[in-house]
Each structure stands twice: as C-alpha cells, then as structure tokens.
Amino acid sequence: MLKRMMIVVAVAMLIGVLAYSNMAAEEDELLYMKQILPQTSFEEINNNPPTFKADQSDGKDHYYVVFGEANGYGGPLKIATVIDPLGEIQQVVVVESRETSSFLNKVLKAKFLDQFKNIKANDPIEMGADIDSVTGATVSSRAIANAVRQGSHEVALNQLGLSISEKPESWEFGLAEAIAIILFLAVLVLSLVWKKFKVRYITLLAAVVIFGFWLKIQISLSSISALLMGYWPPIHSNMIWYVIVLGGLGIALFSGRNLYCYWLCPFGGVQELTSMVRGRSKCRRVSNQLLRLLPKILLWSGLLLTFLYRNPAIGSYEPFGTLFGLTGTFLNWLLLLVIMTASIFIYRFWCDCFCPVGAFLDICAKVRRRLGKLVHSPEKVTQHQMPMNKTE
C-alpha cells in the first residue's frame, strides 16, 4: 500500500510540475534584442511570429528582427533573425534553446549560423541547396533552418512585400529509415515468433554500427522528455526520430517486454562487447536492490527537472553522445571511462545502475503486462526473453 501511495505521489508531482511550467510566462523578446542590436529602439509590428522594427540611434538605418521556433532532437529552439531593408539576412542568433547541448554545440562550432548571412528573406532556405547541414547534428541544423525560414518569410511577405515561392514539404524516407524499421521488425519476429534469442548479439552489433556510429541516435532521457512535453520534431523531415523513439516504446507496449534495451540499444551493445574482455561468464550483474532502484529515481528526477525548466536537455546525463559523437566535456569523458571500465567486471553496469531509458521502458512493459492480466492470463516469461533477470 505504501509503495502504491509513493508511486501516486511521484506521478502527481510530475504532472503538477509539467502543468505549472506550461503556464509559466515566456521570456520577453525585447531582452534578447537589446543584446543583439544595442543602441537601437524597437517597435513591435507583429506578434505571430514576434516581429520588431529596430531603428538605429542615428536614424539612418533600420532592421527587422523576427523570432521563429522549431523543434530539434531534444527540444525547441528559438531563433532571432535580423533582416535589412533590402531583404537580406544579416544575422542569425540562437536566443533560447532546449536542444541537446552536444548537438547544439556541434552546430555552433561548425559556424552553421554564418551560412545564412546575405541569403534573401524570401529564398526557400533549403537544406542541401541553400545551406549545408552539420554532420552528426542534422536534426538540430534542420530545426534552425526551419525557424529562420519561418521568421524571414513572415518579414519578406508582410513587411517587405516580396513574393515567396514555397516548395512543398518532402518526406525524407531513405536507407536509414528503411534499415531501422527492418531491425525493429526483425527483433519482433526473432524474439516473439521464432524465439531465436542468440541472434540478439547480431542485432545489438548492427545497432552499435547503424544507430550508434552511423546515425548517432538512440532513445535518451531528453527524447523521452520531449515526447511527453509535446516537443515533437516535424515528422516529414525527422522520420528516423519517430522510428527509433516510438519504435522502442511501441515494442515495449506491444510485447510487454523491454526488447529495445537488450536487442537494439547501441550503448547497451557496447557494454556487452566490453564484458567480453574478461568473458561473459565472469561478469556479474548488480544484485543490490537499492542500486537497481537508482535508475527509476534518476528517471523521476530527470523528468522533474526537464518539466520544471521546460528543457528536455537539462536532465539528460547519458554518455551516448560522448561515445558515438566523440564530443563532451572532461567530466563526460571521465564518466564514460568509468562506465566502460566497470562494464569489464559488471555486466551492463550502466543499464542496471544509472540508465533512465531502461527504467522508463521497463515501466511501460510492466504496465502492458498488468493490463494484459485483465484480458487473459499472462504467458510465462523465460530468462532468455528478459535478459535483465539473468544471474549468470
């Protein structure tokens, strides 16, 4: 009874914080503009999207400053675009970000924002045509471009009287999306139909190569937070995000088993490869119940922080980006070194002690099994189907 009450209170706190944060006032755009264009006076000429006319103190020049928003991989970005009277973009600034910091830092270090300078406000601003995306941060690059396009087209059309040739949004479905879908379907068939559990090592290795080193994408606390907060990137240009995130969640809700973590998680796959240094049979699992409870506590704490600050990236602490993106602070690299070293002696050390994603998917799978009991008697779950129960 006490355990149920604690769960109810914890969930109620998350819902309450999320509701409160959604009602919180947004930052005043004027605060940003005074930093972008000092010694200017501003006049608001539109509120959707927020658009201002900025007059220089000498009265000779004026600019238009417009704010656009778009969702990145981890959350939304607010972008300020400065446009001159001739309709050319003069400056692009990220004024507010809830994007995953490692991806945003990669974009900024590559001087991605400089590509927008002197582009016409009524240009299509297409990825691959007008500007180039940053490798390893494609979703973030595209989100910034979408926000700039949204704002500059507003100024071009309603303030400068320029015509806009909008191109229809194309659906980006290519090799990456096809392979990801095939992998998810293969896991369902191999685990639930054919019960070929030893093939799990092949799918894990494929996930390490494809999801990890190639696509640099996996389910993270920031993507879970973004999903729950409604910060969904445009599906037509970010289908891989939906395949991975909704795919992992979907198979847990469909099967009642956390198949993603043990069949498709790239970081989990790296840990299993690391455990082979000493031999899988010599690696033990964490048996301390308090340590195994820690991922759920970290999940709750991370969600509480992200809901409170409306920033999915703020509660994310996973070492995925450090390993596969080769980016991170000294502390990020130190954490990764500790995890990899511990994984030589302890099987899936990160998964059992720290991973919030595994905790979230375990909860989803457990809810599915509980609901299944209301319909029919549960099927017996073998140790091979649920590797987290293995004690070898």
Number of C-alpha atoms within 10 A of each C-alpha: 6 7 8 9 10 11 12 11 12 15 13 12 14 19 13 14 18 21 13 13 14 14 8 11 7 7 9 8 17 14 10 16 20 14 10 18 16 12 13 18 17 20 13 15 14 15 10 11 15 16 25 23 20 24 18 16 12 9 9 7 12 18 21 26 28 31 26 24 22 22 25 30 29 31 27 27 23 20 25 28 28 29 28 19 13 11 24 19 23 18 18 23 17 17 16 14 20 24 26 24 16 18 23 23 16 19 21 14 10 13 11 18 19 14 14 20 15 14 18 19 30 23 18 18 21 15 14 8 8 13 18 15 20 19 15 21 22 18 25 28 25 25 26 29 26 22 22 29 20 21 25 31 25 25 25 23 14 11 16 17 12 15 12 14 10 11 8 6 8 8 11 14 13 10 8 16 18 12 15 20 15 12 18 22 13 13 24 19 13 17 19 15 9 10 14 14 15 11 13 18 16 13 22 26 21 20 26 23 17 17 24 23 16 14 19 19 24 23 21 22 27 27 25 21 25 28 18 14 17 12 22 20 24 17 13 12 16 21 17 25 21 16 18 22 18 15 19 21 21 18 21 25 20 13 16 23 23 26 27 27 24 23 26 27 25 29 25 25 26 20 22 24 18 21 25 16 13 12 13 17 11 15 22 18 18 17 10 10 9 10 13 17 14 17 22 21 14 21 20 19 16 22 27 22 20 25 26 20 17 24 24 32 26 21 22 23 18 20 21 21 22 16 19 20 21 12 17 18 10 9 9 17 16 13 16 19 14 11 18 19 15 18 26 23 20 22 26 29 24 23 22 22 20 22 23 28 24 26 25 20 23 22 18 21 23 17 14 17 20 13 13 15 11 9 8 8 9 13 9 7 10 10 11 14 19 13 15 17 11 12 13 10
